[in-house]
Amino acid sequence: MKRGVAGAARGIATAVPAALFVAAAGTALHRQSALWSGVEVPWGVAAALVLLASVQLWLAAWTRSIAPTAVAGVVSYAAVGVLSSAGAAKQLVLGDAVGNVWVFGIGAVTMIMLVVVSRLRFGKPAAAVAAEPLSRR
């Protein structure tokens, strides 16, 4: 197997459990809020979306590929969709404003991260750059 194909397969295999973790942790986190000057501020949904973006960026940097970022977004969206489509008594993501921001924010964050990751330049690893002597220019 070629080196690039092995890296992509490794990245996709890592993206699935990472996305399931983000879906579970984000679903548990998205309802958190704080009372600030008499106003309830839902900080949990923002933290859940930042968690998703950071995991997607980490996957792209680790594998030097855009595919795991897309896979993490799709798997997270599907897992949260399953959690939100349970019966009325078992539903973990409600259809209110915070729940909708969490569900549809996954798609928006994934699209933004795909653009960000596509603009990254994946060059030589840091160890290879450090081993090369400095050139005189």
Backbone bond lengths (Angstrom), bond angles and torsions (degrees), N, CA, C in turn:
res aa  C-N    CA-C-N  psi(-1)  N-CA   C-N-CA  omega(-1)  CA-C   N-CA-C  phi
1 M - - - 1.433 - - 1.525 107.89 -
2 K 1.302 116.39 138.13 1.455 120.37 -179.73 1.521 110.60 -70.75
3 R 1.305 114.94 156.89 1.457 121.68 -175.90 1.530 112.13 -61.92
4 G 1.323 117.99 -43.18 1.463 121.35 -179.72 1.512 112.57 -66.83
5 V 1.335 116.74 -38.62 1.459 121.09 179.56 1.529 109.95 -68.01
6 A 1.329 116.66 -40.24 1.462 120.19 178.47 1.518 110.82 -64.41
7 G 1.330 117.19 -39.26 1.463 120.56 178.04 1.511 112.25 -65.64
8 A 1.329 116.69 -40.16 1.465 120.15 178.65 1.524 110.81 -67.40
9 A 1.320 117.37 -41.61 1.465 120.67 178.69 1.526 110.47 -65.32
10 R 1.327 117.08 -40.40 1.459 121.24 177.61 1.534 110.02 -64.10
11 G 1.323 116.36 -40.23 1.456 120.56 179.67 1.514 112.74 -66.17
12 I 1.319 116.31 -41.04 1.465 119.98 178.91 1.521 110.33 -68.90
13 A 1.333 116.94 -39.03 1.461 120.25 177.78 1.524 111.60 -65.66
14 T 1.314 117.65 -29.48 1.464 121.33 176.49 1.521 111.46 -82.23
15 A 1.326 117.37 -30.40 1.463 121.11 -177.27 1.524 112.44 -66.80
16 V 1.309 118.14 -31.93 1.468 120.26 -176.94 1.533 111.52 -66.61
17 P 1.358 120.16 -53.84 1.472 117.26 177.93 1.531 112.92 -66.27
18 A 1.331 117.34 -32.22 1.466 119.64 177.27 1.523 110.40 -64.40
19 A 1.324 117.25 -40.58 1.461 121.08 178.92 1.525 111.16 -68.08
20 L 1.316 117.55 -37.66 1.462 120.11 177.29 1.529 110.69 -65.85
21 F 1.335 116.89 -37.47 1.458 120.58 174.85 1.529 111.11 -62.85
22 V 1.335 116.44 -46.06 1.461 120.54 -179.95 1.530 110.38 -62.28
23 A 1.321 117.13 -40.79 1.464 120.28 179.75 1.530 110.79 -63.83
24 A 1.320 117.36 -43.46 1.464 120.46 -179.94 1.527 111.46 -69.89
25 A 1.326 116.50 -47.47 1.466 120.15 -178.72 1.527 111.00 -67.42
26 G 1.307 116.96 -40.63 1.459 120.38 179.12 1.517 112.79 -66.70
27 T 1.319 116.50 -36.63 1.456 119.90 177.36 1.524 110.56 -67.17
28 A 1.326 116.66 -38.44 1.460 119.67 176.62 1.526 111.29 -70.27
29 L 1.319 117.26 -30.74 1.460 122.18 -174.41 1.522 113.79 -88.20
30 H 1.314 118.31 -27.38 1.472 120.27 -168.24 1.527 114.26 -65.52
31 R 1.295 119.78 -19.52 1.459 122.56 -179.69 1.529 113.61 -88.08
32 Q 1.329 118.74 -6.21 1.463 121.23 -177.43 1.525 110.56 -67.76
33 S 1.327 115.49 140.99 1.463 120.21 178.83 1.523 108.70 -149.69
34 A 1.317 114.61 163.28 1.464 121.20 178.63 1.516 108.54 -130.12
35 L 1.311 115.33 147.03 1.453 121.04 177.26 1.527 108.10 -92.08
36 W 1.325 116.23 117.92 1.456 120.77 -177.20 1.518 108.65 -130.15
37 S 1.307 116.75 113.03 1.472 123.63 -177.94 1.530 112.22 54.39
38 G 1.303 115.35 40.32 1.448 119.88 178.30 1.513 115.28 81.49
39 V 1.327 117.48 1.21 1.468 121.97 -179.85 1.529 108.47 -113.91
40 E 1.315 116.36 132.09 1.456 120.68 178.48 1.533 109.25 -83.05
41 V 1.342 116.16 118.38 1.468 122.25 -177.38 1.528 108.48 -105.91
42 P 1.333 118.34 114.97 1.470 120.88 -179.68 1.533 111.28 -80.94
43 W 1.323 116.67 87.54 1.463 121.08 -177.87 1.525 111.67 -82.26
44 G 1.300 118.56 -19.25 1.456 121.71 -175.40 1.520 113.58 -65.71
45 V 1.325 117.77 -37.02 1.465 120.34 -179.66 1.523 110.24 -66.97
46 A 1.331 117.29 -38.32 1.468 119.71 177.03 1.521 110.63 -66.86
47 A 1.323 116.92 -41.12 1.468 120.45 178.73 1.527 110.70 -64.84
48 A 1.320 118.13 -38.02 1.463 121.42 179.10 1.531 110.97 -65.67
49 L 1.319 117.31 -40.74 1.465 120.29 178.95 1.525 111.64 -70.99
50 V 1.327 118.06 -34.09 1.470 121.07 174.91 1.528 109.79 -67.06
51 L 1.327 117.19 -37.51 1.467 120.75 175.52 1.522 110.67 -60.53
52 L 1.313 117.27 -44.87 1.463 121.17 177.64 1.526 111.28 -60.51
53 A 1.327 117.25 -46.93 1.465 120.79 -178.97 1.520 111.14 -63.22
54 S 1.316 117.47 -39.96 1.460 119.55 -178.76 1.526 112.13 -69.19
55 V 1.322 117.18 -37.70 1.469 119.75 176.61 1.524 110.48 -66.67
56 Q 1.324 117.25 -39.94 1.464 119.77 178.51 1.524 111.26 -65.40
57 L 1.313 117.20 -40.81 1.466 120.37 177.66 1.517 110.89 -66.20
58 W 1.324 117.08 -40.91 1.463 120.62 178.06 1.534 110.78 -62.03
59 L 1.326 117.46 -43.76 1.462 120.29 178.91 1.526 111.77 -61.49
60 A 1.316 116.56 -41.94 1.468 120.16 -179.68 1.521 111.08 -67.32
61 A 1.324 117.70 -40.74 1.460 120.55 -179.96 1.524 111.32 -70.11
62 W 1.323 116.59 -36.35 1.458 120.15 -178.03 1.532 111.81 -71.59
63 T 1.318 116.58 -39.68 1.462 119.61 -176.56 1.521 113.57 -97.07
64 R 1.338 116.92 -13.14 1.467 122.55 -175.77 1.525 111.53 56.95
65 S 1.336 113.81 42.36 1.462 120.87 -179.32 1.522 108.81 -146.73
66 I 1.314 115.39 152.16 1.461 120.64 178.80 1.529 111.69 -87.71
67 A 1.322 117.78 -19.43 1.464 121.76 -175.31 1.529 113.48 -59.81
68 P 1.341 120.18 -45.17 1.468 118.40 179.74 1.530 113.72 -62.75
69 T 1.322 117.19 -29.27 1.457 120.15 176.30 1.520 110.53 -63.89
70 A 1.315 116.40 -44.62 1.465 121.02 178.79 1.524 110.92 -66.75
71 V 1.320 116.58 -42.78 1.469 120.07 -179.79 1.523 110.34 -63.31
72 A 1.323 117.47 -42.08 1.469 120.57 179.23 1.529 110.83 -62.22
73 G 1.312 117.57 -39.82 1.459 120.64 178.61 1.517 112.47 -66.11
74 V 1.321 116.17 -44.55 1.472 120.34 -178.34 1.526 110.78 -67.16
75 V 1.328 117.30 -44.06 1.467 120.26 -179.18 1.527 110.66 -67.50
76 S 1.330 117.52 -40.06 1.472 120.13 177.24 1.520 110.78 -62.28
77 Y 1.308 116.46 -45.20 1.470 120.77 179.89 1.524 110.68 -62.42
78 A 1.322 117.19 -42.31 1.466 120.45 179.72 1.526 111.19 -66.81
79 A 1.331 117.15 -41.71 1.463 119.80 -179.54 1.526 111.10 -66.20
80 V 1.321 117.66 -41.94 1.468 120.40 177.88 1.527 109.79 -67.88
81 G 1.314 117.47 -33.48 1.464 120.06 175.17 1.509 111.93 -62.59
82 V 1.324 117.14 -39.66 1.463 120.69 176.97 1.527 109.87 -66.16
83 L 1.334 116.71 -42.07 1.467 120.02 179.81 1.532 112.31 -66.59
84 S 1.317 116.54 -28.54 1.466 118.97 -178.34 1.524 113.14 -90.57
85 S 1.314 118.14 -8.52 1.465 119.68 -176.76 1.518 113.40 -104.13
86 A 1.326 117.24 10.91 1.462 119.93 177.37 1.525 109.28 -69.21
87 G 1.291 115.63 175.58 1.464 120.11 179.11 1.522 111.54 -62.82
88 A 1.306 116.22 169.15 1.471 120.91 -174.56 1.525 112.37 -59.30
89 A 1.314 118.41 -36.02 1.460 120.72 -178.65 1.534 112.66 -81.77
90 K 1.314 117.75 -17.97 1.465 121.73 -175.72 1.522 113.70 -110.80
91 Q 1.297 117.80 4.01 1.463 122.41 -174.42 1.531 110.37 -72.72
92 L 1.350 117.26 127.39 1.462 121.91 -179.49 1.521 112.81 -95.36
93 V 1.328 117.41 -23.72 1.466 121.62 178.25 1.516 106.81 -118.78
94 L 1.321 115.07 112.40 1.457 119.75 -177.83 1.518 110.55 -81.31
95 G 1.323 116.45 162.06 1.461 121.94 -178.41 1.520 113.44 -88.23
96 D 1.319 118.28 32.33 1.463 120.66 177.68 1.531 109.48 -95.32
97 A 1.330 117.06 -170.37 1.469 120.66 -174.58 1.527 112.11 -61.54
98 V 1.329 117.39 -45.60 1.466 119.99 -177.85 1.529 110.38 -66.68
99 G 1.314 116.94 -41.77 1.461 120.15 177.97 1.520 112.21 -63.70
100 N 1.325 116.98 -40.83 1.463 120.38 178.43 1.521 112.12 -67.08
101 V 1.327 117.13 -38.25 1.477 119.59 176.60 1.523 109.71 -62.78
102 W 1.330 117.61 -40.16 1.468 120.33 179.28 1.534 110.68 -66.70
103 V 1.301 118.06 -48.20 1.468 120.76 -176.95 1.529 111.42 -66.31
104 F 1.321 117.31 -52.53 1.459 119.60 -176.45 1.522 112.44 -79.93
105 G 1.331 116.30 -20.35 1.465 120.14 174.57 1.512 112.19 -66.66
106 I 1.324 117.35 -28.97 1.464 120.29 177.03 1.524 109.91 -60.29
107 G 1.314 116.82 -44.81 1.468 120.18 178.08 1.513 112.19 -64.92
108 A 1.331 116.68 -42.19 1.470 120.13 -179.64 1.516 111.49 -66.43
109 V 1.335 117.23 -44.67 1.462 120.51 179.39 1.525 110.53 -64.58
110 T 1.316 117.12 -38.83 1.466 119.93 178.78 1.527 111.01 -63.63
111 M 1.323 117.64 -42.36 1.474 120.02 177.98 1.530 111.03 -63.70
112 I 1.328 116.62 -43.20 1.467 120.42 178.36 1.523 110.48 -63.00
113 M 1.314 117.21 -43.76 1.474 119.81 -178.87 1.522 111.62 -68.90
114 L 1.324 118.27 -31.01 1.464 119.74 175.55 1.528 110.52 -64.74
115 V 1.319 117.17 -39.23 1.470 120.32 176.40 1.524 110.49 -66.79
116 V 1.331 117.00 -44.92 1.467 120.94 -179.68 1.522 110.74 -62.25
117 V 1.323 116.78 -47.22 1.462 120.76 -177.66 1.527 110.93 -67.10
118 S 1.316 117.95 -34.85 1.469 119.74 -179.81 1.527 111.60 -66.91
119 R 1.321 116.78 -23.15 1.462 120.40 179.43 1.527 113.20 -88.49
120 L 1.321 117.58 -9.38 1.463 120.66 178.44 1.516 110.04 -72.11
121 R 1.291 115.18 145.52 1.468 120.84 176.61 1.519 108.27 -102.93
122 F 1.313 115.67 115.00 1.449 119.98 178.61 1.516 108.38 -96.85
123 G 1.302 116.28 97.03 1.452 122.02 -179.33 1.509 110.78 -94.44
124 K 1.323 114.68 -147.07 1.453 120.30 178.99 1.525 109.68 -71.96
125 P 1.345 116.78 152.72 1.453 118.96 175.36 1.529 110.65 -64.60
126 A 1.321 117.06 157.91 1.457 121.86 -176.17 1.522 111.53 -61.07
127 A 1.333 118.46 -34.51 1.465 120.92 -179.85 1.524 110.43 -66.04
128 A 1.323 118.16 -37.64 1.460 120.93 179.49 1.531 111.17 -70.28
129 V 1.316 116.52 -36.20 1.450 119.91 178.52 1.514 110.66 -69.42
130 A 1.339 117.08 -38.74 1.459 120.86 -179.57 1.521 111.66 -68.61
131 A 1.338 118.27 -27.93 1.457 121.11 -177.84 1.527 111.69 -79.06
132 E 1.316 117.97 -19.71 1.474 120.14 -179.65 1.518 109.67 -78.50
133 P 1.334 116.89 140.03 1.473 118.69 176.46 1.531 110.12 -72.49
134 L 1.303 115.11 152.14 1.470 119.74 177.94 1.521 109.44 -69.99
135 S 1.306 116.83 136.43 1.456 120.79 178.73 1.517 109.84 -92.31
136 R 1.329 115.77 151.61 1.463 120.70 179.38 1.525 108.11 -93.22
137 R 1.277 117.55 116.04 1.463 121.40 178.36 1.472 109.24 -125.48
